[in-house]
Amino acid sequence: MRILGYSFSLLATVILLSGCIYGDIDKRQRDSITIEAARYCEANHYSYCEIYAQCYRDFLEQMPARAYSLSAFWGMSRDYLDDKEDPPKAMDNIYAQIKDNEKKGRKDLSLDYSYLLFPHNRCSSIINAKQYDISNYQEAIDKWIKSYKLYNE
């Protein structure tokens, strides 16, 4: 079958391959974010950083891979988790960004930043690190995760 001069099988192949590429990008971004979370842990000289990083990754895996959110994750993690000058304060910097955006009336951006703190809060007891108050966004995060799980069942 030919559509606009292209064979349908060629079109189907391109569509399938683009899906595979997207999956690889998603995996690389999640890997990078997890590595930076581990660097944060190690920079603070916490024990059990490998377990913390795996826990962080497990919770990150529960979050749906939407292009805009992973782009936000990538940009935010690069700016705040990959903080070469002061990696021990990376989570503090993310939380400060949430509060700053709230003051500016940008709760949408605060929600995006809270996605980076959600796995940390769930895993912080492993390394005995402080948790951050993202309760204003917890309902939205839970709803997002629940819809993702329902969609993938």
N, C-alpha and C positions, 0 to 999 in steps of 0.2 A: 504494500500500500504506500502510495506517495502522497506526502502532505507538503505543499508549497515547494515541490521539487526535491524534497529530502525523503529518504525512505524512512518508514516508521521504525524499523529496527535500529537505525542509526540514532534517531531521536530518543528512543527508549534507552539505548546504551548511554547516551550523554546524561540523561536524567538520572539513571542509576548510579553512574560514576560520580556525579555531583553530590549525591547523597552520601556516598562513601567518603568523599573528600570532606564533607561537612562533619562527619563523625570523627575523622582524624583530627580536624581542627578543634572540635569540642574536647577530645581526649587530651590533646596537647595543652589546651588552656587550663583544663582541670589539673593536669600534672604540674604545670607551672605554678598555679595558685597553691597547690599542696606543698610543693618544694619551698615556696616562699613562707608558708605557714611553719614549716619545719625549721627554716632559718630563723624565724622570729623566736621559736622555742629555744633553739640552741644559743642564740644571742643573749637570751635571758638566763642561760645556764640552768634550765630546768632539767629534771630527770625524766626519762621515759619519752623523749621526743619522737622516737620512731613510732611508738604506740599512739601518741598524740596526732602525729601526721596521718597515720592510717585512719584514725577515728575522724579526723577533719575531712579526709578524702571520702570516707563512707557517707558522711552527712552531705558533702558536696554532690556526691553521686545521686542522692535522693532528689536533688533540685533539678527541675527540667531545664534542658538546654535550649533556651531561646536565644536567637542570634543577638538581640539587643542586650540581654542580661549578661551573656557571656562576654560580649564586648565590654560591657561595663565592668564585669569582674576582671577582665584582662587589664583594662586601663587602670582601675582602682588598685588592683593588686600590684601592678607595676609601680604605681605612684606611692603606695603606702606600705605594702608588705615588702617590696624590694627597696627598702629604705637603707641604702648603703651607709649613710651618715649616722643613722641612729636606729638600727633594726630592733632593739629591745622595745622601742616605743611605737612600733608599727600599729598594733591594735588600738593604742591610745589615740594615734593620729586618725585612724578610721572613725573611731567614736567621736572625736572632735569634729570631724567633717560632717557626721550625722547631725550633731547639735548646731553647727554653723548653718547647714542647709535648712534646718527647722526654723531658725531665726529669720532666714530669708524667705520663708514660706514655701520652700521647695521640698515638700515631704516625699515627692516622687524620687528625688535623688537620695534622700535619707533612706528610703526603702531599699534602693539599690545597694547602698553601702551596708545596710543591715544584713544583707545576704552574705557578706563576708564575715560578719561577726556571729551569725547564727551557728555555723559549725564550731567556731571557737568556744562559744558559750556551752555548747553541748559536750565538748571534750575538755574543757578547762580543768575539771576536777582531776584528770589524769596527771596533770603537771602542777596542780595546785596554783593555778593562775586566777586572776580576778575575772569575773564576768562583767559584761556590760549590759546596761538596761536598754533593751530593744523591744520592750513590751508593747510599745505603740505600734510595732510592725509585726508582732508575733502572729496575730490573726491572719494577716495577708500572707505571711510566709507559710503558715500551716495550710491555708487554703490552696496556695500554689503547689505545695508538695502533694496534698491530697488529690488535687485534680490530675497531677502528673502520674500518680500511682494508679488512679482509676483508668486513665487513658492507656496505660501500659499493661493492664491486666487482660 
